[in-house]
Amino acid sequence: MNPNFPAFKRLITNPILFKLFILQKLSAAFWAGLSIAHFDEKTCVVRVKYSWFSQNPFRSIYFAVEAMAAEMSAGMLAFGQVYKRDPAVSMLVEKVEATFTKKATGVVHFTCEDGLAFQAAVEEALVNNSGSKLVSKSVGTNSAGQQVAEFTISWTFKAKNSNDIL
C-alpha cells in the first residue's frame, strides 16, 4: 500500500478539506454536489443527489453526472495509491463503458470495491517500465438498493522517471 494513503484518506474524509480538494481538482464534481459517503483502502462510495444542477430534461440525474460519480468512486481509490508517490505515478482513464438500468432519481450511491486491485496495479507500474492497466467497476444504486447504472472504467498507470517532461 502507498505509505501516503493514510494522509490522503484524512484529506478525503474531512468534509471541508474534501470540498477544497474537489473545488481545486474536480470543479465540475464540486458544482454537481458529489460527496464521499465512505472511503477506505478497499472501497469508495460517492453520493450524488438529484438536484437542479444534476438534472436532465427527463427528471432524472444527467448521465454525465452519473459518469462523474462513478469515475470518482474508482478514481479516489486510484488517486490514494498514487498520492505523493516517489517516483510519481501517472494515471489515466483509457476507456469507459456504461449500462443504465433504471432512472436515477433521489440519492444515488456509486460504489467501487477495487481498492486492492488499484494497489496491485500501481505497484506493478512501479516495477514494470511499460506500466500497468486495470479495469474497475462502479455500481450505482438508489435509496431502495436498486441498481441504476454500472460503469466499467479502464485505467492505465505508469511510473514517471526524471527524464519525463511534466
N, C-alpha and C positions, 0 to 999 in steps of 0.2 A: 504494500500500500504506500501511496505517496506520504512521506513524512509530514508534508504540509497540509494533508487532508483535514486534520482537526481544526486548523486555523481557518480553512475555507468553510468548514461546517459552522463554526462560530459566526462567520460573516453572513452566511446564507440563512441561518436560523434566527438571527437577530432582525426583527421586523424593520427597524429603522435603517440598519446597515444594508439589508436586502433591498429596500426601496432605493437607496442611494446607488447601490450596485447596478440594479437593472435600469435606473434612470441614465446612468453613465454608459453601460454596456449594451443594454437592450431596451432602448427608449420606447419602442412600439409595445413591448410587453408591459412596461410601466403604465402607459396610457390605456391599454386594454384591461388592466386590473388583475393581471396574473399574480398569484402568490404561491408560496411554498406551504403546503399542508403538512408534509413530512419529508425529512431528509436524513439519511444515514449512508454508510458505505455500500449498502446493498440496494436501497430503494429511494426513489424520489417521487413524490406526489405533488403535482401542480394543480391548483384550483383556478378555475375560470368561471365567472358568473355572467349569465345573460344580462346585458345592460344596453343602454342606448348606444354606447361606444362599440360594443361587441356584436351588435345585431346585424342581420341581413334583412332584405325585404320580406322574407318568409316567416318572420317572427321566431327565429332560432339564432343560435350562435353562428356567426360567419365562419365558413370553413377555414379561412386563413388564420383566424384567431384560434381555432381548434388545433391547426397545424403548429402554431406558435407554442401553445401549451404542451403539445406532445413532444415537440423538439426540445423544449426547455426541460421536461421531465428526464429525458435522456441526456441532454447537454449538460445539466448540472452535475450528473454523475461523471461524465467525461471531464468536465472542467475541474472537478475536485481531484482528479488523478493527474492533471497536467499543471495545476496551480503551483506556481513558483518552483517548478522542477529545474534541476541543474544536471544535465543540459536541458534546455527548454524543449518542449514537445508541442508541435503544431497539431491542430485538429481541424477537420473539415467535414461537413456533410457532403456526401457524394451523391446520394440518391434518397428520395422519399417516396413511399407508396402509402396510399390510404384507402381504407374501406369505411364508408359511413353507413351505419346500420339502423340508426334511429335519429329522429330530430333532436338536436341538442338544445335544451331549454333549461332554465333554472341554474343550478350549480352543477358543474361537471368537473370531475377529478381525473386527471391523466396520470397514470401510474407506469413507471418503468422500473423493473426489478433486475436490471442487468449490471448493477454496480460492480460485482466481482468480475464479470466479463470485460468491463471497461478497464479495470485494474490490470487484468492479464494482457489486454491489447496494448496498453501504454507501456507495460514492462517489456513486451515483445518489441515494440517500436524502439525502445532504448538499446536493444541488443542487435536488432536487425536493420541494416543500412537501408533496406528498401521500405521500411515502415511496416505498418500492420493495418488490417481492416477489421471492422466489426459491424454486424447487423444487429440492431437493437429493436425492441418492440415497446410501444407505449399504447396502453388501452385506456380509453375514456369511458367513464361510467357516470350515469346521472345519480341523483339522490335516492332513487329507488333501487340502485345497484344494477341497473340495466346498461349493457354496453351500447354506447352511441357511436363509437369510432375506434378503429385500430390503425395505428401507424407503424410502418416498418421503415427504419431510418438506417442507412448505410453510412458509416463513419470511416475516415482514414486518419491515421496518426503517423507522424514522422518526427524523429528526433532532429533538432537543429544542431548544426555544428558551428564553429567560429567562422567558417567560410561562407555561411548563409547570409544573404543580404536581407535585412528586415524591411 
